[in-house]
Amino acid sequence: MINRFTLFAISILIFEMNSEAQVTGSFTDSRDGKIYKTVQIGWQIWMAENLNYKTDTNSCCYNNNDSMCTIYGKLYTWVEAKKACPSGWHLPSADEWWMLVKYRKDTIDFVDKIKLDVGWKNPVKGTICTIRSFTALPGGYRNKTDAFKNIGKYSYWWSSSEIDSEKASGWRLDYDSRIVNFGNQDKQLSYSVRCAKNS
């Protein structure tokens, strides 16, 4: 006969195994018909690709080259990023980004597991794991003078969390580092957008 302690231990093991499994799917943006891969990580559901929706203003492809958007998605100023995600999805807050990182318990482990081996310039090698279905690619950014920087080296994403009238919270992955970098960024910069599903 299995005692209660054993049943409890089995339940915890099953829960942990399920929480590590990445549930993947897809979503079609009704605004333009684009199909995005999705991934469930912990209790969150994320688009597994950067958003590639053309807003009325202040969205662009790297170097204004449409082929770059096919790989990396578009870049958005913070104001545009706030309203770019489709219905049922949203620009995640800084807390939601932190929840994603903390789900892995170890930020170094997390960075290893979301970076792909392709697309990064001399990347720090990490272990291949199913969480790579998040698909972190180094799409670079556009600065305030409309110069494009750091393709192949850095991933930059906006959060919805506003710091003040000029800055908002964003985060970055580096090609030569295993650290997740969070910081307060000028809203006029153009970063990638990764949408999270409304709970």
ABEGO torsion letter per residue (X at the ends): XBBAAAAAAAAAAAAAAAAABBBBBBBBBAAAGBBBBBBBBEABBBBABBBABBBABGBBBBGGBAAAAAAAEBBBBAAAAAAABBBGBBBBBAAAAAAAAAAAGBAAAAAAAABBABGBBGBBBBBBBAAAAAGBBBAEBBBAAGBBBGBGABBBBBBABBABAABBBBBBBBAABABBBBBBBBAABBBBBBBBBBX
